[in-house]
Amino acid sequence: MLNTTDKKILQIILEAEHPVTNGELSAYCDVAVNTIRKEIVLINKESEKYGFRIASRSAFGNYIEMTDPVTAEPYLSRLLAQLQRGSRMGARYSSQVYYLTRRCLCGSRLTVEQLCRELYCSRKLLSRDLDSVKEILQKFNLTLVNRRNGQGLVVEGNEWMIRQCLIYQHKIYIRSVELGENKRAETEFRSFFYMTDSDNFYAAMREELRQCLREENYYLPVFCFPKIVHYLLLSFSRQKKTGLVKFTDEQKKRARNLSEYAIVQKFRSRISHRFHKEIPNKDILGLTMLLSSYGSSYHRPEFFYEYSQLREEACDFIRILCDDWGLSEAYINERMYEDWIGFLYNLRNRQIFEVYMDSESMKVSERRGALSPDYCIVFARFYQERHSVHLSREDVPSVFPLLDQIYPERLDSYLAPNILVTSQYGRPQAEILAADIRRGYRNEVGNVAVCEIGQSIEQKQKYDLLITDLDPERYYHVTDYELPVLSARFLPGKDRSRELDHYLEKLQCKREKTIITPDCFHDTDFQNKEELLTCLAGRVTDWWHGKYNTQKLLTHLRENDSWIQQRWENGIVHLPVLIDASEEQDLVILINKRPLPWEGNLSRIFVCYDRCRGVRKQVLLNDILRRFEQLSPMSVNALSEENHPLQILYPEQPVFMNNG
């Protein structure tokens, strides 16, 4: 059976584009190199039956070697998908903490002594885990109390929030079972969702719900669909607790006025007819609230009684993106406005009905780069100013798919060089070279044009580079083009060239170094997170020539941290300012003398930056931030100790080119 470290090792190797050394695995997993070697031996013993093993080569690294691809490929694909989903769900607590949460929610007269005997742990260790349980419950406005009248540990709060917490815990339970982390039966917890009067209703009710929603032209995201079915199952298995479900008069009134209420009523009649079970009236309201917080009906105007108000709000925010972030209105179409209206409708309902949005969201940096969370922060600040509502860390990232839709062009193609291709063998061979470049580099290069050697070219200034298969001593044939010349070789079966790779990397480094300089790095000795933010607010005011009010900047830094997780997996923390755009990009990198606790881990490097005007500078800043994000843990350690940090960020690379 694979343990947590084994799964992390496998995930790192499977996701890496190149072999991973033992030192890198040691830094990523935070264990000794000898431990990595021992775990790889154990993994290989377990993986033999699945047709693969981790192969290791000195001075090369570890990689997956398949002995039986037919068996190994589907298993590895399924395992990687489960591991990646687990990271998206943000399971920051141990499996034992989640188990204790479920036990407490079941309310079976638990005592501390009983749990100590069951888990073979001390009261001190159990007390620490129960503190984590309280943190989980607090997100649902629930409290854990230890009653002395024989009831033991009891969860107190609104039954509406208890059921939402149970639904969320069920998702974590299923993930732990899939990954083999949970060996406990948990019959009492499972009975809430699987066994009601000894019948398994989940599959049948799921199909009834899907059919009902399809008839109404109403749809749910895949990861939200089970929540509705599970709430329905809870309405049966916890029917005795229905009276403890509390809704305010405002919530009841709004739910009854929504179009989703009629859909749920229709669904209720189908369930009653098929299963001979009546859904309580309070749970009809609960299902309506959940449906209106997640669903989509293609956002027809007649579906929202507040359509005009939501459209105005969507237009105002998109106008801010166009005015302050350089977005072209040419990218906006009517369907995008409709999608924004639907999102604002769902978000408003989640706020009014107190519907919890779990943390299973995409890693936004993978889609658009390190600046992606900043766009989400812009929306969070807009929403707070508009409604005086401070969004949670679960709600803020949910806006990113819409922001991604508004930015249809890939940012990394904005500064891509335009290339002119020639060949000593004539135009047909040049066309082959150009096809290789287009296929292998896609968005890394811009327009790729072909010409004969000596052919006159109009608008030479629109090209940045000439690629040819000429030998360097024969470059005099192409000097008339007045372009840098690069000899690129494409090996048979390969669509990338080592020479072009080095050229693009050098070009990128040259552009980035116009923003990041040795003066950007500062050594600090902060004692804690709050001291860092307070001192940073004061120092930034000085570094950026008094452009900001210190107190206002401190408020913004705290707000940003409450909206988005700013610590990356390699320990580097991004601290965006995002108050006022400037023509000159301001960037400050703090290297603290000692690691500071941040997001439950230790960090030493803090990157503080301002937003800037113009897409060109935003792209360069994004590339710099992404360079920090993609540093290996070993490079991060070297960056913390190195006197010349730019040499870590920008190691020298050979470039095979002639400046023409």
N, C-alpha and C positions, 0 to 999 in steps of 0.2 A: 504494500500500500504506500502510495507517495505521500510524503508529508508536505508542509507548507513551503519549506525551502526547496524541495525537489520540484514542486510545481512552478515556483518562481524561476528556477534555473531553466526548466523547459520552456517557459514563456519567453524568457530573454533570448534564448538560442533560436526559438522558432520565429520571433519577430525581427531578429537581427538580419541585416542584409549581407553580413560577412561573418566569418568565424569569431567567436568571443573567447578571449583568453581567461584563464583561471583568475588572474588578478582583477579583471573587469567584473567577473561574476562575483568575486569576493566583495568588491566595493558595492555592487548593486544589492547583494543580499545581506550585507553587513555581517559577514561571518569570515572566519579565517580561510586562507587558501587550502590548507589541509582538509578543512571541513568540506570545501567544494569538491576536492578529489574523492573523498570518501562517499559523498552523496552521489556523485556521478557513477561510481561503482554500483551503488544500491539501485540507482535509476536503471542502469543497464540490465541488472538482474530481473527487475520488474518488467522492462520493456521488451524483453526477448519474445514473449508470447504475443506481442503486438507487431512484430516485424520491423523493429528499428532499434537503434542504439545511438548513444552519443560517442562519436569518434573524436579523439584528441591527437593533435600533432604538435610537437615542440615548435616554438616560434611561429605558430600558425593559429592555433586556437581550437575551440570545440565547435562541432557542427553535427547535424543530424545525418546519420548514414542508415539507409533503409535496406534491410535484408529481404523484406517481403512487402514491396510497395502496395500491393492490392489490399493487404490488411492494414498497413501503417498509415497510408494517406487519409482514409476516412476517420481513423481513430485520432490522429494528430489534428485534423481539421476540427473535429468535435471538441477535443480537449482545449485547443487554443480559443475557440469561440466561447467556451465556458469560462476560461480564465479571464478573457477580455471582458466578458459581461460582468464578472465578479468585480473587476477593477472599476467598471462604469457605475456599478451600484454603490461604490464607496463603502465597502464593509470595513470600517476603521476599527471595529472591536473584534475581540477574539470570539471563536465559535461558542466558548463557554458562556460569555456574556450574553450572547443572543439566546442561548438555551435557557439561561436564568430568566431572561425577559419573558420568554414564552411560558415558562413555569409559573411566574408570578401573574401573568395575564389570565392563566387558567383558573387561578383562585382556588387552590385545593388545600387550604390550611397549612401552608408551608411554614416551617420554623427554621431559624438559622442553624440550630443544632442538627436538624434533619438534613439540611443541604450540605453541611460540613461532612456528615457521614457518607452521604451519597456521592460527593465529588472528591472525597479523600483530601480535603484541604483544611487549612487552619481558619479560624474566625477572622484573622487579620486579612488573609488573602481573599476570603469571601466578601468581606466588607469592602475591599477595593473593587471587586467585580460588581457588587451591588451599587456602588457609586456610579459606575458606568451605566448600569441598568437605569438608574434615575436620570442620567443625561439623555438616554434614548426616549424615555417616557416623557421627559420635559418638552420634547419637540411636539408632542401631542397634547400638551397641557394636562398631563397626568402626573400623579405623585405616588410614590411607593412608601407606605407606612408600615411599621411593625407594631401591630396591636397586641396588647398584653392579655386580652380576654379569651385567648385560645384560638383566635382566628389567624394569628401569625402574620406573614407578609401579605399585604392587600394593596391592590392598585385602586386608587380613588380618582374619580373624574367622570366626565360625561360619557355615557355608553356610546354615543356617536363617535367620539375620539378613540375609545377603546377598540371599537370595531375597525376603524381605519388602521390602528396600530397592529391589530391582529392580521389584517390583510398584508401589511408591509412585512411583518415577521414571517408570514407564510412564504413570501417570495424569497427571503433569505434562507428559510428552511429548505426549500426546494433546491436552491443553489448548493447548499452544503451537502445535500444528499447526492446531487449529481457529481460533485467533486470528491465524494467519499469521505467528507470531513465529519459527518454525523452518523454515529453508530447507535444512537438512542432511538427507541421506538416512538416515544412521545405520543402515545395513543390518545391521550386526553386532548392534546392540541390538534392532532390530525382529525379527530372526530368532528371538530367544528366545520371542516371543509370537505371531508370525504364521506363520512358515514352519518347519515341522518335517517333514523328509523331503519338501520341496517341496509340502506340502499345507497348506491353511488349515483348521485344526481348531477355531478359536475358536467359530464360530457353532454347529457341530454339538455340541461338548462343552457349550456353554452350554445348549442345548436338552435334552440328556440330563440335565444336573444339575437343571434346572428341573423336568423331569418326575419325576425320582427324589425330589426334596424334596417335591413336591406329593403324591405317593403316600404319603409318610410324615407328611403334615400338618405340614411343617416349612418355615419361611420365613426369608428373609434380607432385610435392608434393601437398597434398590436400589443405593446407593453402595457396599455391601459385596459384592454378588453377583459383580462381575468379579474380585475378589481370589481367590476360590476357583478360578475357571476359569484365571486367569493362573498361579496356583501349580501347577495341574495341567499346564499347558503347560510351565512351567519344569522340572517333574519329568521331562519327556521331553527337552527341549532341553539340559538340564544333567545328564543322567543319569550322565555320567562323574564328576560331583562329588557324587553322592548319598552316598558314603562319608564326606564331610566334614560332613554334617548331624549335629549333635551334640545329643542330648537327655539330660537327667539321668534317673536311675532313677525319681525321684519323678514327673517329667513323663510318662514312659512308662507307669507304673502308673496314673496318674490318667486318661490318655487312653484306655487300654484299658477302664477301668471306666465310661466315659461312654456314654450312649445314642447319641451321634453316631457312635461307632466302628462300630456296626452299620450305620448309614446309609451311611457311607463304604465299608464292605465291600460292601454291595449295589451302590453306585455303581461300585465297582471291577470287579465282575463284568460290569456292563453295558458299561463302556468296553472291557474285554478282548474281549467278544463282538462288539462293533460295529467297533472299530478295530484289533483284534488287537495291542494294546499292553498290556503289563503294568505297573501302577503299583508301584514299589518299596515294600517294607514301611515304610521310614522315611517315605516321603511319604504313606502311609496315615495314619500318626500325625500328620504335619504338617497334612494336610487336616482331620483330626478336631479338632486344636487350633484351626485357623482357624474351623471351623464352630461350635464350642462357644463361641468368643469373640464371635461376631456374631449367631448365629441365634436363632430363636424357635420354640417348639413349642406356643404357647399355655400354656406353663408348667404342665403337668399335674403333680400331686404325684408320680406314679410316675416322672416323667421325671428328677427330681433325687434322687440318693441322699442329699443333704444338705438336703432341702427344709425340714425343721423348723428347722434352724439358720439358714437364709436367711430364713425367715419371721420368726423372732424378731428378727433383725437389722433387717429392714424395719420391723417394729412399733416397735422402739426409736427408729429415726430419725424416723419419722412422729410419735411421741410428743414428740420434741424440737421438731419444727416446731409442734406444737399448743401446747406449754407455753411455749416461748420466743419464738415469732414470731406468736402470736395466731391460728393457723389453727383454724378450726372443724372438729371431727370429723365434722360433718354432711356435709362434702364428700367424705369417704373412703368408698369402697365396696370390695367384695371384689375386683373386677377391678383396682383400683389396687394393692392389696396383691400380687396375682399379677404385675402388671407390674414392681413393685419387686423381687420375688423373681427374676424373669427377668433384670433388669438387674444385680443383685448377682451372679448366677450368671455372666453374661458377663464382668463386671468381674473377678471372682476368677480366672476362667480366663485372661484377658489377663495378669494379674499372674503367675500360675504358669507359663504357657507362654511368657512374654515376647513377646506378640503386640503389634505396634505399631499404635496407633490414630492414623490420620493426622488432620490438622487441618481436614478438610473438615466443619465443623460450622456450625450456624446462628449468625447474629449474634443472640445472645440478647437484646440491648437492643432489637431491633426488635419482639420479641414481647411483652415485658413491662415494658420500661423500664430505666432505668439501675441499678436495684437487682437486676436478674436475676443478674448474676455473683455477688452476695453470697450468694444462696441456694446457688449451686454451691460457694462457699467453705465454707459451713456443712457441706455434705455431705463435702467433702474433709477438713475437720478431724475430723468424726465418724469417717470411715473410717480416718484415721491413728491416732486414739486406740483404735479397735477392733482394728486389725490391725497397727499399727506399720508401715504402708506409706504412703510419701509419693507421692501420685498425680502424674502428669505433666500438663502443660498441654494435652495432647491428650485425656487421659482425663476431666479434670474437667468441661469443657463438655458432655460426652455425657450428663450426668445431667439437663440442663435440660428436655428434653421431659417427663420424669416430674414435675418440679417444676411445670411449666406445667399439667400435668394436675391436680395437687392444688389449684392456684389457679384455679378455673374462672371466677370473676368478674373482669372487667377492673378493674384497679386505678384507672383514671382515671374510673370511674363511681361509685366509693365516695363521693365528696364532691359528686356531681352535684346541682345544685339541682332541687327539685320546682317545677313551673310551673303556674299557673292561667291559663287563656286566656279572654278575653271579647271581644265584638265589638259595635260600635254597630249592626250590621246583624242581630243576633240569633244564636241558637245555630248555625244551619247555617254561617254564615261563620266562627264561632269554631271549628267542627269542621275547616274547611279550614285555618285557621291552625295548629291543633294537629297536623294531619296533616303539614303542611310542616315543623314543628319536629321531630316524631318522625323523619321521613325524612331531614332534613338534619343533625341533631345526634346522633342515635342514643345512644351512651354518654356524650356530653357533658352530657346532661340526664337527670334522673331521671323521676319520674312526671309526665305531662302531662295535666291534667284540664280540662274545659270547663264553663262556667256562663254563665247569662244575667246581664246587668248588673243588679245589685240583688238577685239570688237569694241567699238565705241559705246560707252554707257552714259545715258542721260541721268541727271540728278545723282551724281556720285556721292553727294553728302548724305544720302539716306542710307548708305551702307556703312557698317562699322568694321568689317573684317573681310579679307579675301582668303578663301581656303583653296588650296591647290595641291596637286600631287607632284609638282615640280621639285627638283632638288634645289637646295639653297643657292648653289652656284649659278643657277639659271633664273634667278628672280628678276634679272634685268628685263625679262620679257613682260613683266607685269608692273613695272614701276610707274607707268602712265596712270594707273588707277589711283595712285596716292592713298593707298590703304595699307594698314598693317597686314602682313602676309603670314599665313600659318600653313605649314606642311602637315597635313593630317593623314594618318594611315588607318584604314579600317581592315582588320583581319577578317578572313573568311568566316562567315556565320556570325559576325559581331556587328552591331549597329552603333557602337560608341567608339570613340577614338581617345587614346591617352593624351594626345597633344591638345585636342579641343577641350577635354576635361580640365587640364591644367590652365589653359587660357581663360576659361570661364571662371575658374576659381580665383585666379589672379585679378581678373577684372572685378569680380565681386568684392574681393578684399580691398582693392584700391578705392572703390566707391564707399564701402563701409567706413574706411579710415578717415573719410572726410567728416564723419560724425563722431566716432569714438577715437579719442586720443589719450596719451598717457596722463594728461591733466584730469581726465574723467575719474580716475581711481583715487580713493581716499582710504587711509587706514583709520579704523575707529576702535573704541573699546567700550561698547554699550553693555549694560548689565542685564537688560530685559527688553521685551518687545515694546512696552510703552515708552521706555526711555529712548529707544531708537526712533520711534515715530515723533516724539516731542522734539528731540534734538534735530532730527532730519527736517522737520518743518521750519525750525529756525535757521539751520544751515542752508537749506535750499533757498530761502529768502535772500541770504547773502550771496550764495553762488550764482543765483539768477538775477542779480542786480536789483533786489527789492521789488521784483515784479509781483509778488504775492504777499497777502496779509498772512502772517504766521498762524494765527488762530484758525483762519478759514482753511488754510492748507492742511493743518492738523485734522480738522473735521473731515475734510475730503479723504485723507489717507485712511482714517478709521472707517468711514463709510465704504470705501472701496474694498477694504479687507473684510467687511461684513457681508459683502455681496458675492465675491468671487474668491475661490481658493487660489492664492497667489504663489504658493510654494510648488515648484516643479518636483518631479520625482528624484532628480539628482541633487536636491537640496537648495537650489538657487531660488531666491524670492524676487518677484517682480513687484515694484511699487509704483503704479502709474499715478500721475497727478491729474491730468485731464481737466484742467480748469479753463485755460485760455490758450488758443492756438498761437504759435509764434512762427516767424519766418525762419529763425535759426533754432535747430533742434537742441534742446538741453538734455544732457545725459550725465548721471552721477552713479558710480559704482562704489559701494561701501564694502570694504573687506574687514570684518570685525575680528578682533584679537581672539575672542573665544566664541564657540558656537552658542547660539541663542535658541531656546525652545520656540518653534513656530509650526503650527498645524500638527502638533503632536510629535514632531521630530526636531532635530537640531540643524541650524543653518548658519553659515558664516558670510555668505555673499548676498548683497541686496542691491538690486538694480532699480534705480529711481529715474523716471523719464517723464518728459512733458509731451503732449501731443503737438503736432505741427501742421502747418498749412501745406496743401498740395499732396497729391497722391504719390509723387516721386519720392519725397522725403519720408512719407509714411511707409513706403515699401522698403526703403533702406533701413529705417528703424526696425521694422518687422524682421528683416533678415538678421540684424544684430541681436535682437532679443531671442530669435530662434537659435542662433549660434550658441548663446548661453544655455538655452533649454536643452540642446542636444549634446552638450559636453558630457563625456563619461565621468563617473565618480572619481576616477584617478586624475583626470584633467582638472576637475573641480578642486581636489586637494592640492594639486600643483599650483592652481591659480591663487589659492589662499596663501601659499607660502612663497610664491615667486616674486622677485623684485621687479621683473619686467613682464607684467601680465599679458601684454599684447602678443608676446611671443608664444604664449599658450593658446590664445584665441586664434592667432594667425601664424601658424608654423610655415616656414619657407617651403615653397613648392617650385620645382623646376618647370619652366615654360618654354616650349619649343616654338619660337616665333621670331619674325623679323619685322621691325617697325617700318619697313618700306622706305 
